Amino acid sequence: MTAQADRSAVVREQPRGRLPDFFIVGHAKSGTTALYEMLRRHPQVYMSDVKEPWFFVPELRSSNRSRANPRHPDTLEGYLALFAGAQPGQRLGEATSSYLLSKTAAARIAELQPDARIVAILREPASFLRSLHLQFLQAHVETEPDLRRALELEPLRREGKQIPPHSTRPQSLLYSEHVRYVEQLRRYDAVFPREQVLTLIYEDFRRDNEATLRRLLRFLDVDDTQPIEPLHANPTVQARSPRTRELIRSLSLARGGPLGAARKAITTLTPKRVRTGAVRLSERSLLSAEVRPPDEQLMGELRARYKPEVTALGEYLERDLVRLWGYDGID
């Protein structure tokens, strides 16, 4: 049985446990983590401890994952266990940013939970792609440090060529697929009533955390008068150099040789809590730097390329995104 057929069979199982009431479906680098963190502080909401279960996107999940990993379960039983800690009366939710990118997640979610409410959040395309590229560099998904060149590699990568050696999700490197906003929203509108789908705009959220979250709380039918602490998560960072990234990646994966010995020594001599904190601190020091100013020529070219998408999205959402995102001066 294929993985896709296996997942379809899982979805048809009679669930044993509570299903999520809502899903934050994406995009990455557009405020999904901040929304997740703010929602999980609400007493009437229970968010899965695992922010990105990836349950409904088997085609996009890491090829190196462990099938027994409870953080990214392959079975419905394992998935529902992520919500076992919820109290009666709480609204259950999860946030997986790839659900919007996926061509099949909407149908899978609707098959399992047709009453679910869907939350998408979209960002101006040029700044989104730049931020996404920097995240991919930090996460070792991407090795091409120049955004223009990374975009030019897309035709080859569609053929399975020029894929970075440690990229476990090569589909993510097809950057143009991430900004097919109308197509992505239509997939959800095709299987859910319009009133069950809420599309937020990242720039609104950045400008006013509180107003955006209160709108979301009303959409979820929970108390929107709770105190709200503004929050911005996952700031944009960039890796200092491919060599540094490769060193960190090699140490984290090392099993034998000098690097493996170093890793074993660190593991043996330090408690896990201290070890984890030190690794995170070192990664922030080694990987993060002040983000260089964007290539304005490239940003202008991207805005010209994606203006038709922005225009179509504005019409679809009945909102003037051309003006909001500064595309009104682009021919």
N, C-alpha and C positions, 0 to 999 in steps of 0.2 A: 504494500500500500504506500502510495506517495505521501510526502509530508503534508501536502495540501489536502489530500483526501482524508488523511488521518486527522487533521485539524477540523475538517468539516464534520467528521464523525463525533469528535469531542464536543463541538458546539451543539450537536443534536442530543447529547446526553441530558437526562433529567438532572438539573443542578441541585446540589446538596449544600445549601448555604445561601447567603444573601448576595445578590448581584449588585454591581454598582448602579447608582441612580443617574450618574452623569460622568462624562468623559471630557477632559481637556485634551483635545486632539492635536494641538500644535499651532504654530511652528516653533522650532528651536530658535534661540536667540531673539525671542519676541515677547518675553515676559512670562512664559509658562511656568518656570521655576518659582518666580515671585508669586504668581497666582496660587500655585500649589502650597507654598509656605504660608501665605496669608489665610487661605481657606482652612488649612489644618489647625489653625488657632481658633477657629469658630466652634463653639460648643455644640452646635447642631450639625456639624459636618465631620465626617470621618474620611480622611484620605489614606490610601494604602501607604504603609511605611516605605515601600519601594515606589519611588516616584515614577519610574518608567518600566512597567512590567513587560511591555512588548508582546503581550499575549496574542493580540489580533493581527500581528504582522510577521508570521513565520518566514515569509519570503525576504524580509529585511533584517532579520536577526543575525547576530554574529555567527559565522561559520565555525568559530572556535569555542562556542559556549558549551558548558556542561549541561546535558539534558536533565540532570538531577538538581540543577541550581534552583533553590526555592525562591530566589529573587526574580527569576525569569522563568516561571513554570510553563511546562508544555501541556499539562493536563488541566481540565476544568476544576478538578478537586484542588489542585495546587494553587490555581488562580484565586478561587473563592477563599482559600485559607488566608490570603492577603488582607481580607476584610473581617476576619473572625473576631477581632478585637473591638468592633463597633458596638455601641450601645443601642438599645431599642430606641427608635425614633430619630436616630441620626441619619442624615443623607450621606450615602456612600459615593465616593468618587476616586478616580485615578487620573493621572496625567502622563500621556505618552506622546511625545512630539512628532513621532513618525506616523501616527494614525492619519494625519492629514496628507502626508506624502503618499502613503500606500494607496494602491488602486483597488484593494480588496477589503481593507479594514472596515469601511462604512457598512458594507453588506454583512460582514461577520458580526459586527456589534449589533446591527439591527436584528439579525437572526436570533441572537442570544437574548437581547434586551431591547425589544421594540419600543418600550416606553422611555428609553434613556434620553437624557438631555445632552446635547452636544455643544461644546464651547470651542470655537476656533479663534485664534488671535493672529492677525496679519500685520506685517511691517513693510514699510517702503522698500521696494525690491533691491535697489542698489546697495543701500546700507545693510540690508538683511544679508545679501550674498557676501559682502565684505566681512561682516561679523561671523557668518557661518564658516567662511574660509579660515579665519583666524582660530575658531574653535576646533576645526578639523586638524589644523596644524598642531595645536596644543594636545589633542587627543591621539596624535600619531595616525589619524585616518588619512591625512594628506601630507605629502612630502614636498610638493611644489610651493615654494614660498611666495611666488609672484602670482597674484590673483588673475591677471590677464592671461598668463600662460596656463594656469589651472583651468580657466574657462575654455581656452583653445584646445586643451587635451580631451575635451568631452567626446568628440567623434571617435577618437582612438579608444577611449575607455568604454564606450558602448560596445566595442568589439573585443573587450577583455584585455586590451593592451595598456601599457603605461600605468598599471595599477600598483600603488605603493606596496612593498612587501608585507607590511603589518596592517594593511587595510582589510578588516574583517567584514566590512559592509561596503563593497565597492559601488553598489547602486547609489549610495549617498553622494558620490563624487560627480554625479550627473547634475550639475548645479541648476541647469535650466528647468529641470523637473520640479524643483522646490518652489518656483514662482509661477506655476500654472494655477493661480489662485481660483479663478472661476471654475475651472475643470474640477479642482479639488472640492470646492463647496457643492458643486452639482452632484457629486457622488453621495453626499450626505442628504441633500434635498431630495434625491431620488428614492431614499429608503426611510426618511423621517419626515413628518409634517414640519412645515416651516416654523411653527411655533415652538418646536423642540430644538431648534438650532439657533444659537446665538453667536454672531461674529463680532469680535472686538477688534479695535485698532490699537496697535502697540503705542503709537504716538499719543493717543488719548490716555492710555494707561501711564505712560511716562509723565505726562503733564499733570495728571490728577489721579494718583493711586486710589484714593478713597472713593471718588465718584464712580470710577470703573468697577471697583469691587462691589460697591453697594448695588449697582445695576446687576451684576452677576448674582449676588445673593437674592435679589428679588426674582431673577430668572429661575433660581433653584428652589424658590418657595421656602426660604429660611429667613430668620430675623435679620433685617438689614440695618438695625439700629445699634448693633454691637460696636464698641470702640474698635477702631482700625488703626494699626501702626503701619505707616508707609514703609515699603520694603522694595529694594531693587536687588535681585539676585543675579549670579553668574555674570559679573562684569566682563567686558571684552578684554582678552589678553592676547599676547602673541609670544611665540617661542623665540628665544634669542638666536638659535641657529639649528639647522638640521642635525649637526654633529652632537649638540647637547641633547636634543630630543632622542637621538638614537642611543646615546649613552644611558639615559634614564630608562628608556624602553628595554635595553639589553639587561640592565641590572634587575629590573622588575621581573623579567622572564627567565633569568639565568638559572640553570640547573647544574652545570658542571664547569670545570675550568676555573681560572682565577676569579671571574665575576661570580660564578656559582659559589665559590668558597667565601667571597666577601659577603654575599647575600646570606649564606648559612651562618656566618659569624655574627652578623647583625641580628639575625633572627634568634640565635641562641643566647646572646648576651643582653638583650633588651626586652622588657615586657611588651606585650602586643600594643597596649594603650600608648606607651611612650614611642614605640616604633612607628605606629600609624601617624601620630602627631608629627614626629620628626620627618617622615616621608612627605607628608602634606606641606610642611613648612619648607622643606628643601625644594619640592616641586614648584611652589609659588615663587621661591627665590630664583630658581634656575629657569623656569619657563616663562614667568610673567615679567613684562617690561612695559614701559610706557608705550602705548600704541602709537605708531607713526601716523602722521596725517594721511588721509586717503589720497590716492592718485585722482585728482579732480578731473583730469581728462578722461580716465577710465570711467569714473562715476558718471560723467556726462554722457558717455557713449552707452552705458548701461541704462540710464534713464531714457535715452532716445529709443533704445531697443525695446524697453518694456512699457513705454507709454501706451501702446494699444491695450496691453493687459490691464494697466491701471485704469484706463478709460472704461474698459468692459467691466471691471470689478466695481467701479463707482456706479455704473448703470445697474448692475446686478443688486447692489446693496442700497441703491437709491441715495447715494451720498456723493458729494463732490470731492473725490479723492485726488483728482488732478490738481486742484488748488491746495488741498491739505498737504500733499506730498511734494509740492513745488514743481509739478510737471506742466503748469500752465505756460511757462516760458519756453518750453521745448517744442521744436517743430517736428 
